[in-house]
Amino acid sequence: MHDALGRFIKHRLSVAWTCSVAASLGVSSLVAADPMPFHQMGEAAPLTVPKGMIPDTATWAHWGNTAGNLRFSNANQIDVRNVSQLKAIWKYSPGPDATAGVWQATPLVVNGVMYLTDPYDGAVALDPETGKVLWTFRVPDRKLRVRGISYWPGDATHGPRIIFGHYDRVYALDPATGRPIADFGDGHGYIDLRKGITEDWPDNEWQITSPPAIFENLLIVGGATSRVQFTSQGASVDPRAYDIRTGKQIWRFNLVPRPGQRNFGTWAGDSWKNRTGPSAWAIMAVDPALGLVYVPVGTANAVMLGMDRPGDNLYANSILALDARTGRYRWHFQTTRHDIWDYDLPSPPALMDIVVRGKKIPAIVQVGKTGLMFILDRRNGKPVFGVEYRPVPRSEIPGEIAAETQPFPIKPLPLVPLGFRRADMTQVTPESNRACNARWDREGLRDSEIYQPTRLHGGTVVAPSNNSAAGGTYGGASINPYLGYIYIHTRRAIGYHAVEEDGKGGIRIKGPYRGLTDDQGLPCANPPWSELIAINASTGDVAWRRPLGIVEALGERGLSVGNPGNGGSVATAGGLIFIGATSDARFRAFDGFTGKELWVHNLPAHATGSPITYIGKSGRQYVVIAGGRSREENSLIAFAIPRPGERTIDIAPRSAGKAAQAKVETAAVSSAPLPRTVEELAPLPGKAAFVEMCTACHDVTTSLMRRRTARDWRDTVSDMRGRGAPGDDAKAARVVDYLTQAYGNP
């Protein structure tokens, strides 16, 4: 590692700077070799990942390229010197038959073929150098966001398979044709994930949202239940393993321990019975050498109020290590005890080996919605840099026994500010400050620390917001194993909610997931609202941090505020970080060592997927990213350095300004106040459908924070359906028509 870093420093810095930078990085000596560009270090440099864990440059065989979600590629043709030459080479659009909605796909590239999920309803194979469609597979009448697809290379008796999880099924497809493999599962080419889970809860929806993990001849799958987030009883969503050749279930692990099982008793009394949460909906990681699968576990249900579930509620909010062959418990680390904030773990865990004080440690990196990064020894779950259990606020709600302490890593320091005070209110514009202070007073908000339990009177500030996911969005981290840097993008947003009587003598959450914003959708926290951060994994210190994204509506001031979005990044041996993950419809490349922005390209829509890179059969490196929120916008775009005389394609961005503003929309044309209760809703056709679909999880003020165009209402409703909002196409159309007529912008 020191030799590689030394060569990198000699290439990038002048001789006068070399010694001082090396000392600051803890490098004891620099080699006296000829300068070697970073992009040439692929074969020569010792890696900080186990040997064999980085695939060849022509392959992207897992969601994170490695089974451990390293999100790194040894491809180095595109580097810090020539990245500015990147152009769009081809574009794939799902077409009018695809379901509308946010497209969060991350493709795979194996054996010269690209495989990916279409928005909600199918899988597709493409030529990775042209975007030509090779085959498609459609699942009719099943609509849900799935973030990726899995690949199994086959064994001595079975050929390779594409493993495609969709809604409550897992399909095994022939990579050559896209047809289901008939003898897999129940004889139709798929496993019915509801079997053995939902028989006693037929009304519960059960859905897979992430690609299954692959270990040897097993596929390991989690899932989630929708529409039960604020209830406690229902079908469980335990991780399960199936034989990838037959579809037979091999093991199942109970996320809520049963009597006689390890850690039973963390759900006091009978509160463990018939619990519908926690679930295992996020992307898992696998260490083939240790034979372990790492499961990031969701929050306990019902979220935000835990009076009926006293205790720490294991294994909710934990990174859970299981024997991948048997499903037996190996260790766990709980990042939030007795979660009453929805601070689960959407971010995929990432595996890397690090050297701390001369000692090599196989590590796992896990980030949650709190913006806290935990670096653990993946053999036993022990924190590498230590953890402090600090006192946190107590609950004032009768019967709510909040945890007395919560874990805080000593290093790295929090990625975003924890808690929020009125004194921290935005100063971006005087108008924004006035609007935010007015909302603060109107909602009865007060200064809050992180882990502030729901207040009985007035609103409760949640900071970091449980909706914005802080440093723990589903895109997760990427890692440069040569530098030992962990890259993570963060979102700074503040949420709030309140309680109200439930009509049964108790209370319920009112308006969960509301964002504390001004009248234009600008966050009420001071910027930066989004950052790209590099962490030195060997020290736990921040190497650099930069605002990520711009807000054009703010003019010059908006160039440094960040513009939060979703998605992940990819690191390369060319010394680069590629990332979308903003709401300004742009794709960027940064210098992985310094954080300098080197390249930016406008996109037709916001990039909501995580990028990948690979070298095609022709020998050229490509960088690919997916994004969009509607049929018209959804697209997969491939970038490369053009060959002499090669024509590039035009990917015209959305109308000027709007693409970069995203949530920072212009003021509503109408000055009429938006409704705050069901009774105040406009009495127009479609009102009942809106109430049924949109107030199942949110109150009226959350659903109607601002006016939108017809197109934006359509995209919003489509996105909410992907998150579990109830209703078919006809009801969704009635809701869109109602919102457009009553609360639309021209």
Secondary structure, DSSP 8 states (H G I E B T S, - for coil): -HHHHHHHHHHHS-HHHHHHHHHHTT------S----GGG-TTTS--SS-TT-S--TT-B-STTSSTT---EE---SS-TTTGGG-EEEEEE---TTS--S----B-EEETTEEEEEETTTEEEEE-TTT--EEEEEE-TT------B-EEE---SSS--EEEEEEBTEEEEE-TTT--B-TTSBTTTSEEETTTTTSTT-TT-EEEB-S--EEETTEEEE-BEEES-TT--BS--B--EEEETTT--EEEE--SS--TTSTTTTSS-TTTTTTB---BB-S--EEETTTTEEEEE----SSSS--TTS-S--TTTTEEEEEETTT--EEEEEESSSS-SS-----S--EEEEEEETTEEEEEEEEE-TTS-EEEEETTT--BSS-EEEEE-----STT----SEEEEESSS--SS--SB-GGGB--S-HHHHHHHHHHHHHTT---B-TT----SSS-EEESS-TTT-TT--TT--EEETTTTEEEEEEE---EEEEEEE-SSSSEEEEEEEEE-B-TTS-BSB-S-SEEEEEEETTTTEEEEEEE----GGGGGGGGSS--B----EEEETTSEEEE--BSSSEEEEEETTT--EEEEEE-SS---S--EEEE-TTS-EEEEEEE-SSTTT-EEEEEE---TT--------SSTTHHHHTTS----S--S---SSGGGS---TTHHHHHHHHTTTS-HHHHTSS-B-HHHHHHHHHHHHHTT----HHHHHHHHHHHHHHHB--
